[in-house]
Amino acid sequence: MTDALKQLIEAAKTIEQTKQDLEQQRRSFAYGNTKFENEMITRAMIDDQAEKLRSVNLK
């Protein structure tokens, strides 16, 4: 591992993700895993389901 890469990794450890960042990462993860299994999955489908789950969790 190069020194530059080590420095970047250490710098990344100090960054705190916002709730928006975490949600975007969660959706990206869900899309990547479902798209792998089913080519018909779209990002819009993931977003729709995430919004439905969010509205249920807010109640």
Secondary structure, DSSP 8 states (H G I E B T S, - for coil): --HHHHHHHHHHHT----HHHHHHHHHHHHHHHHHHH-TT--HHHHHHHHHHHHHHHH-
